[in-house]
Amino acid sequence: MKVDLSPIFSEKKVILLGAGVSNMPLARMLSDMGAEIEVRDKKSLEEMGERADELISMGAELILGESYLSEMNGDFVFRSPGFRPDLPVLEDARARNICVTGEMEMFIEKAPCPVIGITGSDGKSTTTTLVSKILEEEGKKRVFLGGNIGEPLLHRIGDMDGDCIVAAELSSFQLMTVSSPVTVAVIKNVTPNHLNWHTGMDEYIEAKARILKGAQRAVLNYDDAVCRDLASSCECPVMWFSRSPIPMDTLSRCEGGVYPKDGYLVMYLSERGTEERMIPLSEILLPGEHNIENYATAIAATYTYASREAMCRVASTFGGVKHRLELVRVKNGIRFYNSSIDSSPTRTAAAISALTCPINIICGGYDKNIPFEPLADALTSCRYIKTVVLTGATLEKIKTAILSHPDFQASGITLLEDRDFEGAVRLCASAAESGDCVLLSPACASFDAFQNFEVRGEAFKAIVETL
């Protein structure tokens, strides 16, 4: 049965905190439902640009600039994920019985169909896409892909019914206030990230762990210490995944596991006590061990919904997510890769592990207050790294981490810098020779210079096309 949210919002005052990616489709939906809309954003009218024009055309009231967090009066407040839920103005709104929620929070609460929720510090975008591709290839249900990837989902809820299924990427920002359960809860890994926003690792882990509450099944990374710890308190069956065979006979309360063995990704189901070959590793089009792990995760998440044949067809045809090791151009024997989505050291480590040619890499960007020693480890230990060009706000921090690494001198890496992004791209290209690659893998978020990683990736591609 389809969900109609009109009775909830008709003639109600709804405040949208932020006019970003998640709230603009929400504003359109609320306008169609006859809600009174108030939008609050720190940007000025001029900075809002076309979004302000569209909101005004809907009849929305705009409260912009420095006073945008003044006292709120209404029936609902939707916060964008970037706003902490414990802001005083939101605590005050709750105290006055205003419903404070979020687009994803309400979607999961109201969804009329199974939701496979995927979170983690790294690899969740590719994994979420793989899950959706496998479900689409199976063809038994209408598949919706969204959340922290692609598009928001609440405004699509009217198109869904029980014959649908959702693959939703969920960030720690979104999970902070999610209380309704997903059907299948996937945690890819938990490593330091977004510590400029969270109060620390404890809060970050707690946010990720919320996805497990009430889930029917959990899919967890056996190689990740935090995931193994979370499994001890998990109330639902756990399906493990790993980059190497799992000692299944040593695990209790588990549904099974997916891991590589003898040239295949195999699945072990505890109730059967046997292994089944799922995908030949040689057929996986995406390069790198991290993508073998991503497929193991996707198999563990979808095996009750999709066949082995559907999984194999996706493995042999899917070429990757945009901005994730995306081949932009080959010029003069140099391959240019856009991996702008790599916003943490562990993502960059995964990207360079997938390449087997001399690498000239561009790193640096917005400072999320995460340590860069792991990045220095990855760069100095990779025998293919030839040149590292540093840029952006984190230039000095990464430089310090690399120069102080005990293996830097022996690595033979050439370290260059240009704080300007375009200058860094051109500098990196000039260092490359035929047979090399130029890789944008920043290990940082983009917000020091770009609206998001997609804009950064498109800027990189545009510069490369001019070389």
One Martini backbone bead per residue (centre of mass of N, CA, C, O) as a GRO file, in nm:
protein
  467
    1MET     BB    1   0.096   0.036   0.022
    2LYS     BB    2   0.068   0.358  -0.007
    3VAL     BB    3   0.198   0.675   0.085
    4ASP     BB    4   0.028   0.952   0.256
    5LEU     BB    5   0.140   1.280   0.368
    6SER     BB    6  -0.077   1.505   0.353
    7PRO     BB    7  -0.222   1.491   0.638
    8ILE     BB    8   0.038   1.587   0.793
    9PHE     BB    9   0.097   1.881   0.616
   10SER     BB   10  -0.161   2.010   0.584
   11GLU     BB   11  -0.165   2.330   0.706
   12LYS     BB   12   0.132   2.326   0.794
   13LYS     BB   13   0.418   2.427   0.963
   14VAL     BB   14   0.735   2.420   0.785
   15ILE     BB   15   1.074   2.386   0.875
   16LEU     BB   16   1.376   2.454   0.695
   17LEU     BB   17   1.708   2.355   0.769
   18GLY     BB   18   1.807   2.432   0.492
   19ALA     BB   19   1.892   2.458   0.116
   20GLY     BB   20   1.962   2.175   0.013
   21VAL     BB   21   1.955   1.868  -0.124
   22SER     BB   22   1.729   1.751   0.082
   23ASN     BB   23   1.519   2.013   0.095
   24MET     BB   24   1.416   2.085  -0.191
   25PRO     BB   25   1.231   1.840  -0.254
   26LEU     BB   26   1.069   1.883   0.006
   27ALA     BB   27   0.949   2.157  -0.064
   28ARG     BB   28   0.788   2.062  -0.309
   29MET     BB   29   0.614   1.856  -0.161
   30LEU     BB   30   0.489   2.051   0.052
   31SER     BB   31   0.359   2.244  -0.147
   32ASP     BB   32   0.168   2.027  -0.277
   33MET     BB   33   0.035   1.975   0.029
   34GLY     BB   34  -0.018   2.267   0.172
   35ALA     BB   35   0.219   2.393   0.308
   36GLU     BB   36   0.389   2.594   0.532
   37ILE     BB   37   0.692   2.759   0.440
   38GLU     BB   38   1.017   2.763   0.608
   39VAL     BB   39   1.340   2.902   0.532
   40ARG     BB   40   1.673   2.832   0.662
   41ASP     BB   41   1.974   3.036   0.602
   42LYS     BB   42   2.297   3.173   0.598
   43LYS     BB   43   2.252   3.273   0.339
   44SER     BB   44   2.200   3.485   0.103
   45LEU     BB   45   2.007   3.575  -0.151
   46GLU     BB   46   2.239   3.577  -0.356
   47GLU     BB   47   2.364   3.297  -0.275
   48MET     BB   48   2.106   3.130  -0.342
   49GLY     BB   49   1.958   3.222  -0.591
   50GLU     BB   50   1.759   3.001  -0.754
   51ARG     BB   51   1.651   2.880  -0.493
   52ALA     BB   52   1.507   3.132  -0.394
   53ASP     BB   53   1.316   3.165  -0.632
   54GLU     BB   54   1.174   2.893  -0.597
   55LEU     BB   55   1.072   2.934  -0.307
   56ILE     BB   56   0.909   3.190  -0.357
   57SER     BB   57   0.719   3.055  -0.572
   58MET     BB   58   0.593   2.868  -0.332
   59GLY     BB   59   0.567   3.072  -0.068
   60ALA     BB   60   0.817   3.099   0.089
   61GLU     BB   61   0.983   3.172   0.377
   62LEU     BB   62   1.277   3.372   0.438
   63ILE     BB   63   1.560   3.304   0.661
   64LEU     BB   64   1.851   3.495   0.657
   65GLY     BB   65   2.156   3.477   0.778
   66GLU     BB   66   2.256   3.538   1.102
   67SER     BB   67   1.930   3.496   1.203
   68TYR     BB   68   1.840   3.192   1.122
   69LEU     BB   69   1.853   3.086   1.450
   70SER     BB   70   1.602   3.169   1.549
   71GLU     BB   71   1.319   3.132   1.672
   72MET     BB   72   1.084   2.862   1.648
   73ASN     BB   73   0.757   2.841   1.469
   74GLY     BB   74   0.571   2.530   1.459
   75ASP     BB   75   0.528   2.184   1.364
   76PHE     BB   76   0.797   2.156   1.185
   77VAL     BB   77   1.145   2.031   1.170
   78PHE     BB   78   1.393   2.027   0.917
   79ARG     BB   79   1.706   1.893   0.910
   80SER     BB   80   1.997   1.905   0.795
   81PRO     BB   81   2.268   1.699   0.832
   82GLY     BB   82   2.479   1.942   0.908
   83PHE     BB   83   2.300   1.970   1.158
   84ARG     BB   84   2.297   1.959   1.474
   85PRO     BB   85   2.061   1.822   1.700
   86ASP     BB   86   2.186   2.009   1.962
   87LEU     BB   87   2.082   2.266   1.904
   88PRO     BB   88   1.931   2.500   2.087
   89VAL     BB   89   1.691   2.559   1.889
   90LEU     BB   90   1.603   2.254   1.884
   91GLU     BB   91   1.563   2.207   2.185
   92ASP     BB   92   1.347   2.425   2.211
   93ALA     BB   93   1.144   2.303   2.012
   94ARG     BB   94   1.098   2.039   2.167
   95ALA     BB   95   0.998   2.177   2.433
   96ARG     BB   96   0.747   2.292   2.232
   97ASN     BB   97   0.642   2.039   2.055
   98ILE     BB   98   0.821   2.024   1.812
   99CYS     BB   99   0.886   1.852   1.526
  100VAL     BB  100   1.203   1.701   1.501
  101THR     BB  101   1.360   1.628   1.188
  102GLY     BB  102   1.426   1.424   0.892
  103GLU     BB  103   1.424   1.305   0.586
  104MET     BB  104   1.536   1.015   0.658
  105GLU     BB  105   1.388   0.963   0.918
  106MET     BB  106   1.100   0.965   0.787
  107PHE     BB  107   1.139   0.758   0.569
  108ILE     BB  108   1.198   0.509   0.746
  109GLU     BB  109   0.932   0.528   0.907
  110LYS     BB  110   0.735   0.521   0.622
  111ALA     BB  111   0.824   0.289   0.471
  112PRO     BB  112   0.663   0.026   0.256
  113CYS     BB  113   0.957  -0.110   0.243
  114PRO     BB  114   1.243  -0.235   0.204
  115VAL     BB  115   1.558  -0.145   0.377
  116ILE     BB  116   1.888  -0.091   0.268
  117GLY     BB  117   2.138   0.003   0.491
  118ILE     BB  118   2.436   0.207   0.430
  119THR     BB  119   2.742   0.225   0.609
  120GLY     BB  120   3.046   0.419   0.661
  121SER     BB  121   3.360   0.549   0.592
  122ASP     BB  122   3.401   0.340   0.347
  123GLY     BB  123   3.241   0.231   0.040
  124LYS     BB  124   2.925   0.301   0.036
  125SER     BB  125   2.866   0.395  -0.255
  126THR     BB  126   2.943   0.141  -0.409
  127THR     BB  127   2.772  -0.057  -0.246
  128THR     BB  128   2.496   0.073  -0.294
  129THR     BB  129   2.509   0.044  -0.600
  130LEU     BB  130   2.538  -0.263  -0.611
  131VAL     BB  131   2.277  -0.330  -0.474
  132SER     BB  132   2.095  -0.195  -0.689
  133LYS     BB  133   2.199  -0.353  -0.935
  134ILE     BB  134   2.123  -0.637  -0.839
  135LEU     BB  135   1.819  -0.582  -0.801
  136GLU     BB  136   1.767  -0.494  -1.093
  137GLU     BB  137   1.867  -0.757  -1.228
  138GLU     BB  138   1.651  -0.937  -1.099
  139GLY     BB  139   1.348  -0.785  -1.128
  140LYS     BB  140   1.125  -0.809  -0.876
  141LYS     BB  141   1.180  -0.503  -0.801
  142ARG     BB  142   1.153  -0.185  -0.727
  143VAL     BB  143   1.424   0.049  -0.737
  144PHE     BB  144   1.579   0.254  -0.482
  145LEU     BB  145   1.817   0.524  -0.490
  146GLY     BB  146   1.972   0.678  -0.191
  147GLY     BB  147   2.040   0.957   0.017
  148ASN     BB  148   2.383   1.011   0.027
  149ILE     BB  149   2.299   0.925  -0.265
  150GLY     BB  150   2.197   1.115  -0.517
  151GLU     BB  151   1.887   1.113  -0.369
  152PRO     BB  152   1.638   1.174  -0.206
  153LEU     BB  153   1.332   0.993  -0.066
  154LEU     BB  154   1.068   1.121   0.050
  155HIS     BB  155   0.951   1.238  -0.231
  156ARG     BB  156   0.916   0.913  -0.332
  157ILE     BB  157   0.706   0.758  -0.147
  158GLY     BB  158   0.445   0.771  -0.338
  159ASP     BB  159   0.588   0.544  -0.543
  160MET     BB  160   0.562   0.336  -0.314
  161ASP     BB  161   0.564  -0.016  -0.225
  162GLY     BB  162   0.579  -0.355  -0.141
  163ASP     BB  163   0.735  -0.398  -0.442
  164CYS     BB  164   0.973  -0.260  -0.317
  165ILE     BB  165   1.322  -0.129  -0.294
  166VAL     BB  166   1.592  -0.001  -0.081
  167ALA     BB  167   1.897   0.185  -0.139
  168ALA     BB  168   2.072   0.330   0.146
  169GLU     BB  169   2.270   0.590   0.213
  170LEU     BB  170   2.432   0.648   0.540
  171SER     BB  171   2.511   0.888   0.752
  172SER     BB  172   2.601   1.004   1.055
  173PHE     BB  173   2.422   1.254   1.041
  174GLN     BB  174   2.156   1.095   0.990
  175LEU     BB  175   2.178   0.875   1.230
  176MET     BB  176   2.156   1.049   1.491
  177THR     BB  177   1.803   1.039   1.452
  178VAL     BB  178   1.754   0.749   1.394
  179SER     BB  179   1.484   0.509   1.507
  180SER     BB  180   1.406   0.349   1.276
  181PRO     BB  181   1.413   0.057   1.107
  182VAL     BB  182   1.584  -0.137   0.912
  183THR     BB  183   1.619  -0.431   0.748
  184VAL     BB  184   1.919  -0.385   0.641
  185ALA     BB  185   2.235  -0.361   0.815
  186VAL     BB  186   2.523  -0.176   0.702
  187ILE     BB  187   2.879  -0.203   0.790
  188LYS     BB  188   3.179  -0.143   0.653
  189ASN     BB  189   3.318   0.076   0.854
  190VAL     BB  190   3.536   0.227   1.126
  191THR     BB  191   3.683   0.542   1.089
  192PRO     BB  192   3.820   0.830   1.104
  193ASN     BB  193   3.558   1.088   1.085
  194HIS     BB  194   3.419   1.392   1.121
  195LEU     BB  195   3.574   1.540   1.381
  196ASN     BB  196   3.462   1.840   1.330
  197TRP     BB  197   3.155   1.750   1.418
  198HIS     BB  198   3.211   1.556   1.610
  199THR     BB  199   3.308   1.503   1.944
  200GLY     BB  200   3.399   1.205   1.855
  201MET     BB  201   3.438   0.868   1.827
  202ASP     BB  202   3.204   0.784   2.006
  203GLU     BB  203   2.983   0.933   1.848
  204TYR     BB  204   3.043   0.813   1.571
  205ILE     BB  205   2.987   0.517   1.649
  206GLU     BB  206   2.702   0.559   1.758
  207ALA     BB  207   2.581   0.650   1.491
  208LYS     BB  208   2.641   0.393   1.328
  209ALA     BB  209   2.494   0.189   1.534
  210ARG     BB  210   2.192   0.276   1.485
  211ILE     BB  211   2.134   0.087   1.235
  212LEU     BB  212   2.089  -0.182   1.421
  213LYS     BB  213   1.825  -0.095   1.536
  214GLY     BB  214   1.579  -0.336   1.461
  215ALA     BB  215   1.699  -0.510   1.269
  216GLN     BB  216   1.686  -0.811   1.088
  217ARG     BB  217   1.976  -0.751   0.963
  218ALA     BB  218   2.335  -0.793   0.962
  219VAL     BB  219   2.625  -0.628   0.804
  220LEU     BB  220   2.971  -0.715   0.865
  221ASN     BB  221   3.313  -0.644   0.935
  222TYR     BB  222   3.558  -0.866   1.023
  223ASP     BB  223   3.817  -0.661   0.986
  224ASP     BB  224   3.663  -0.480   1.200
  225ALA     BB  225   3.678  -0.396   1.526
  226VAL     BB  226   3.414  -0.238   1.564
  227CYS     BB  227   3.224  -0.446   1.437
  228ARG     BB  228   3.288  -0.675   1.632
  229ASP     BB  229   3.188  -0.520   1.880
  230LEU     BB  230   2.893  -0.466   1.784
  231ALA     BB  231   2.805  -0.770   1.759
  232SER     BB  232   2.781  -0.834   2.071
  233SER     BB  233   2.500  -0.632   2.072
  234CYS     BB  234   2.347  -0.771   1.857
  235GLU     BB  235   1.995  -0.872   1.795
  236CYS     BB  236   2.071  -0.980   1.517
  237PRO     BB  237   2.164  -1.131   1.258
  238VAL     BB  238   2.492  -1.209   1.123
  239MET     BB  239   2.666  -1.096   0.830
  240TRP     BB  240   2.968  -1.154   0.697
  241PHE     BB  241   3.270  -0.983   0.582
  242SER     BB  242   3.573  -1.030   0.367
  243ARG     BB  243   3.916  -1.048   0.238
  244SER     BB  244   3.906  -1.325   0.396
  245PRO     BB  245   3.879  -1.598   0.542
  246ILE     BB  246   3.645  -1.723   0.773
  247PRO     BB  247   3.612  -1.857   1.102
  248MET     BB  248   3.309  -1.985   1.139
  249ASP     BB  249   3.344  -2.199   1.382
  250THR     BB  250   3.398  -1.943   1.598
  251LEU     BB  251   3.106  -1.842   1.554
  252SER     BB  252   2.830  -1.681   1.696
  253ARG     BB  253   2.529  -1.571   1.599
  254CYS     BB  254   2.548  -1.647   1.284
  255GLU     BB  255   2.459  -1.659   0.941
  256GLY     BB  256   2.746  -1.579   0.803
  257GLY     BB  257   2.960  -1.555   0.495
  258VAL     BB  258   3.179  -1.339   0.288
  259TYR     BB  259   3.452  -1.459   0.072
  260PRO     BB  260   3.759  -1.529  -0.044
  261LYS     BB  261   3.811  -1.840  -0.250
  262ASP     BB  262   3.961  -1.992  -0.498
  263GLY     BB  263   3.863  -1.742  -0.704
  264TYR     BB  264   3.618  -1.669  -0.506
  265LEU     BB  265   3.313  -1.576  -0.398
  266VAL     BB  266   3.191  -1.689  -0.092
  267MET     BB  267   2.914  -1.859   0.080
  268TYR     BB  268   2.828  -1.893   0.420
  269LEU     BB  269   2.586  -2.102   0.581
  270SER     BB  270   2.508  -2.207   0.889
  271GLU     BB  271   2.255  -2.395   0.834
  272ARG     BB  272   2.437  -2.570   0.623
  273GLY     BB  273   2.767  -2.575   0.634
  274THR     BB  274   2.830  -2.433   0.348
  275GLU     BB  275   2.980  -2.355   0.043
  276GLU     BB  276   2.923  -2.093  -0.209
  277ARG     BB  277   2.965  -2.002  -0.521
  278MET     BB  278   2.931  -1.674  -0.670
  279ILE     BB  279   3.209  -1.511  -0.773
  280PRO     BB  280   3.437  -1.454  -0.993
  281LEU     BB  281   3.711  -1.259  -0.963
  282SER     BB  282   3.771  -1.228  -1.279
  283GLU     BB  283   3.474  -1.075  -1.329
  284ILE     BB  284   3.561  -0.822  -1.184
  285LEU     BB  285   3.583  -0.503  -1.308
  286LEU     BB  286   3.671  -0.385  -1.056
  287PRO     BB  287   3.941  -0.264  -0.902
  288GLY     BB  288   4.054  -0.415  -0.628
  289GLU     BB  289   4.012  -0.524  -0.303
  290HIS     BB  290   3.785  -0.327  -0.219
  291ASN     BB  291   3.584  -0.443  -0.440
  292ILE     BB  292   3.565  -0.723  -0.329
  293GLU     BB  293   3.442  -0.626  -0.067
  294ASN     BB  294   3.194  -0.485  -0.189
  295TYR     BB  295   3.076  -0.748  -0.304
  296ALA     BB  296   3.054  -0.902  -0.042
  297THR     BB  297   2.854  -0.706   0.081
  298ALA     BB  298   2.630  -0.720  -0.137
  299ILE     BB  299   2.574  -1.019  -0.106
  300ALA     BB  300   2.499  -1.014   0.197
  301ALA     BB  301   2.254  -0.808   0.148
  302THR     BB  302   2.103  -0.979  -0.122
  303TYR     BB  303   2.062  -1.300  -0.108
  304THR     BB  304   1.738  -1.287  -0.040
  305TYR     BB  305   1.675  -1.119  -0.335
  306ALA     BB  306   1.911  -1.261  -0.508
  307SER     BB  307   2.095  -1.400  -0.750
  308ARG     BB  308   2.388  -1.516  -0.868
  309GLU     BB  309   2.343  -1.426  -1.163
  310ALA     BB  310   2.301  -1.125  -1.103
  311MET     BB  311   2.576  -1.077  -0.973
  312CYS     BB  312   2.753  -1.160  -1.218
  313ARG     BB  313   2.648  -0.952  -1.421
  314VAL     BB  314   2.745  -0.705  -1.264
  315ALA     BB  315   3.048  -0.772  -1.233
  316SER     BB  316   3.092  -0.782  -1.569
  317THR     BB  317   2.962  -0.459  -1.620
  318PHE     BB  318   3.048  -0.275  -1.387
  319GLY     BB  319   3.246   0.043  -1.390
  320GLY     BB  320   3.136   0.250  -1.175
  321VAL     BB  321   3.160   0.533  -0.990
  322LYS     BB  322   3.137   0.844  -0.991
  323HIS     BB  323   3.447   0.967  -0.868
  324ARG     BB  324   3.561   0.654  -0.878
  325LEU     BB  325   3.807   0.585  -1.059
  326GLU     BB  326   3.773   0.783  -1.305
  327LEU     BB  327   3.819   0.780  -1.637
  328VAL     BB  328   3.893   1.067  -1.828
  329ARG     BB  329   4.193   1.034  -1.969
  330VAL     BB  330   4.415   0.991  -2.256
  331LYS     BB  331   4.753   1.137  -2.265
  332ASN     BB  332   5.051   1.055  -2.369
  333GLY     BB  333   5.008   0.783  -2.186
  334ILE     BB  334   4.819   0.928  -1.975
  335ARG     BB  335   4.626   0.863  -1.689
  336PHE     BB  336   4.313   1.005  -1.578
  337TYR     BB  337   4.193   1.021  -1.238
  338ASN     BB  338   3.873   1.038  -1.070
  339SER     BB  339   3.869   1.051  -0.689
  340SER     BB  340   3.692   1.268  -0.517
  341ILE     BB  341   3.548   1.078  -0.301
  342ASP     BB  342   3.822   1.080  -0.149
  343SER     BB  343   3.782   1.192   0.202
  344SER     BB  344   4.007   0.983   0.304
  345PRO     BB  345   4.280   0.796   0.371
  346THR     BB  346   4.144   0.515   0.319
  347ARG     BB  347   4.044   0.580   0.035
  348THR     BB  348   4.320   0.638  -0.088
  349ALA     BB  349   4.443   0.363  -0.027
  350ALA     BB  350   4.243   0.208  -0.207
  351ALA     BB  351   4.307   0.347  -0.476
  352ILE     BB  352   4.618   0.281  -0.496
  353SER     BB  353   4.576  -0.037  -0.475
  354ALA     BB  354   4.438  -0.050  -0.779
  355LEU     BB  355   4.720   0.037  -0.891
  356THR     BB  356   4.996  -0.050  -1.158
  357CYS     BB  357   5.133   0.241  -1.173
  358PRO     BB  358   5.262   0.529  -1.190
  359ILE     BB  359   5.195   0.777  -0.933
  360ASN     BB  360   5.020   1.093  -0.953
  361ILE     BB  361   4.917   1.279  -0.669
  362ILE     BB  362   4.628   1.448  -0.530
  363CYS     BB  363   4.627   1.629  -0.217
  364GLY     BB  364   4.369   1.787  -0.047
  365GLY     BB  365   4.172   2.017   0.178
  366TYR     BB  366   3.953   1.984   0.399
  367ASP     BB  367   3.931   2.010   0.754
  368LYS     BB  368   3.839   1.722   0.977
  369ASN     BB  369   4.039   1.639   1.207
  370ILE     BB  370   4.226   1.420   1.084
  371PRO     BB  371   4.462   1.198   1.053
  372PHE     BB  372   4.772   1.166   0.831
  373GLU     BB  373   4.942   0.913   0.890
  374PRO     BB  374   4.790   0.701   0.712
  375LEU     BB  375   4.863   0.842   0.449
  376ALA     BB  376   5.169   0.824   0.475
  377ASP     BB  377   5.175   0.519   0.483
  378ALA     BB  378   5.044   0.464   0.205
  379LEU     BB  379   5.246   0.626   0.028
  380THR     BB  380   5.527   0.501   0.130
  381SER     BB  381   5.430   0.186   0.074
  382CYS     BB  382   5.388   0.256  -0.225
  383ARG     BB  383   5.565   0.168  -0.514
  384TYR     BB  384   5.395   0.372  -0.723
  385ILE     BB  385   5.477   0.628  -0.593
  386LYS     BB  386   5.607   0.940  -0.726
  387THR     BB  387   5.391   1.185  -0.684
  388VAL     BB  388   5.312   1.459  -0.454
  389VAL     BB  389   5.034   1.686  -0.453
  390LEU     BB  390   4.965   1.968  -0.268
  391THR     BB  391   4.651   2.105  -0.131
  392GLY     BB  392   4.496   2.329   0.037
  393ALA     BB  393   4.423   2.346   0.380
  394THR     BB  394   4.603   2.061   0.436
  395LEU     BB  395   4.892   2.086   0.333
  396GLU     BB  396   5.069   2.107   0.596
  397LYS     BB  397   4.972   1.850   0.742
  398ILE     BB  398   5.057   1.647   0.525
  399LYS     BB  399   5.349   1.731   0.502
  400THR     BB  400   5.429   1.661   0.791
  401ALA     BB  401   5.353   1.358   0.781
  402ILE     BB  402   5.547   1.282   0.550
  403LEU     BB  403   5.825   1.403   0.649
  404SER     BB  404   5.802   1.232   0.936
  405HIS     BB  405   5.830   0.978   0.796
  406PRO     BB  406   6.057   0.716   0.809
  407ASP     BB  407   6.004   0.637   0.477
  408PHE     BB  408   6.042   0.881   0.288
  409GLN     BB  409   6.331   0.880   0.177
  410ALA     BB  410   6.314   0.577   0.063
  411SER     BB  411   6.067   0.621  -0.143
  412GLY     BB  412   6.120   0.864  -0.366
  413ILE     BB  413   5.934   1.094  -0.326
  414THR     BB  414   5.777   1.364  -0.476
  415LEU     BB  415   5.726   1.688  -0.327
  416LEU     BB  416   5.450   1.898  -0.390
  417GLU     BB  417   5.306   2.247  -0.430
  418ASP     BB  418   4.957   2.390  -0.453
  419ARG     BB  419   4.697   2.562  -0.327
  420ASP     BB  420   4.589   2.560  -0.602
  421PHE     BB  421   4.403   2.346  -0.777
  422GLU     BB  422   4.483   2.393  -1.071
  423GLY     BB  423   4.786   2.402  -1.019
  424ALA     BB  424   4.804   2.111  -0.913
  425VAL     BB  425   4.712   1.964  -1.164
  426ARG     BB  426   4.933   2.077  -1.356
  427LEU     BB  427   5.174   1.982  -1.189
  428CYS     BB  428   5.110   1.680  -1.200
  429ALA     BB  429   5.109   1.651  -1.510
  430SER     BB  430   5.411   1.748  -1.548
  431ALA     BB  431   5.526   1.483  -1.383
  432ALA     BB  432   5.426   1.308  -1.604
  433GLU     BB  433   5.444   1.002  -1.792
  434SER     BB  434   5.450   0.764  -1.991
  435GLY     BB  435   5.256   0.520  -1.799
  436ASP     BB  436   5.119   0.699  -1.621
  437CYS     BB  437   4.936   0.856  -1.353
  438VAL     BB  438   4.663   1.076  -1.266
  439LEU     BB  439   4.548   1.139  -0.924
  440LEU     BB  440   4.244   1.216  -0.769
  441SER     BB  441   4.303   1.183  -0.401
  442PRO     BB  442   4.258   1.384  -0.129
  443ALA     BB  443   4.169   1.282   0.175
  444CYS     BB  444   3.939   1.507   0.152
  445ALA     BB  445   3.740   1.740   0.165
  446SER     BB  446   3.596   2.030  -0.032
  447PHE     BB  447   3.503   2.303   0.140
  448ASP     BB  448   3.745   2.505   0.080
  449ALA     BB  449   3.647   2.518  -0.261
  450PHE     BB  450   3.380   2.333  -0.255
  451GLN     BB  451   3.063   2.212  -0.226
  452ASN     BB  452   3.166   1.926  -0.340
  453PHE     BB  453   3.297   1.641  -0.479
  454GLU     BB  454   3.161   1.674  -0.754
  455VAL     BB  455   3.268   1.955  -0.823
  456ARG     BB  456   3.562   1.878  -0.801
  457GLY     BB  457   3.560   1.658  -1.021
  458GLU     BB  458   3.464   1.843  -1.253
  459ALA     BB  459   3.705   2.034  -1.238
  460PHE     BB  460   3.918   1.828  -1.303
  461LYS     BB  461   3.808   1.744  -1.581
  462ALA     BB  462   3.822   2.025  -1.711
  463ILE     BB  463   4.127   2.060  -1.685
  464VAL     BB  464   4.217   1.804  -1.836
  465GLU     BB  465   4.086   1.889  -2.114
  466THR     BB  466   4.310   2.139  -2.142
  467LEU     BB  467   4.596   1.979  -2.171
   0.00000   0.00000   0.00000
